[in-house]
Amino acid sequence: MRIRQVLITFDIQEKIFSKHNITREQIEEIFLDAPHFVRIRKNRYMGIGNIGTYITVLFDYLKDSAHVVTAYHSSKWQKRLYLK
């Protein structure tokens, strides 16, 4: 999967920061650090990465772009999936 652009609307960015205390920069860093991708449905994926803390990002993949839906701190099973 080739992701050239990470797109996050301002509303989503604000929600993620206020609810989960995760910044836009942290989300972008996840995509740079070779995350583990899991396809959830047709164009929706889950990316799990470690940037000092494990973060899970849900996004829609459209034409080499990741349209972020949400991001949060990974659960135990997501951390195990990433470590495999």
Secondary structure, DSSP 8 states (H G I E B T S, - for coil): ----EEE--HHHHHHHHHHH---HHHHHHHHHS--EEEE-SSSEEEEEEESSSEEEEEEEEETTEEEEEEEEE--HHHHHHHH-
